[in-house]
């Protein structure tokens, strides 16, 4: 059963814990200037596919506390029109949305919304970024990574990381709204064919829909 989600939604949860590269944000004349880096992390850091599962697990656990249940969600967001909650894919800690009309499509783009607890305050955003980056290095050694940063409409830091493995027919885009010892995460799994079709029809792509959700997020606690 799927429900239209154009209304405010309290909380969401979950677990997509990937990472962010070095990025520099500054305000100049009232506007946010973004310095984004784009690089192949595997080549830059000398990592190979032989990284052990134990090492990756250790990195994933560093700096993270727990997932936050939907019932305890400390914020709210508005889902874009045309995206429906998929209850079969969702859980107590993550809400997953698909585009209206794509329920019978085996490979279709999704937007997953979740909360995670961290060990970092807003002022420690650099440490948070580094922790997320290390997780990403271990789990996506063959992907090309690009990062950027903006502010949400509520003026919170919003870090965006795109993970693009050319061998796959989709790419992942992670949006992290930084809060005190917690993050709101919007993960977009965007199939290339769907994004290209939307662009050709001058429609909103899954990536654009996910970023809009993240930018409109507000902390309530």
Secondary structure, 3 states (H helix, E strand, C coil): CEEECCCEEECCCCCCCCCCCCCEEEEECCEEEEECCEEEHHHHHCCCCCCCHHHHHHHHHCCEEEECCHHHCCEEEECCCCEEEECCCCECCEEEEEECCCCCCCCCCEEEEEEEEECCCHHHHHHHHHHHHHHHHHHCCCCEEEEEEEECCCCCEEEEEEEECCCCCEEEEEEEEEECCEEEEEEEEEEHHHHHHHHHCCCCCHHHHHHHHHHCCEECC
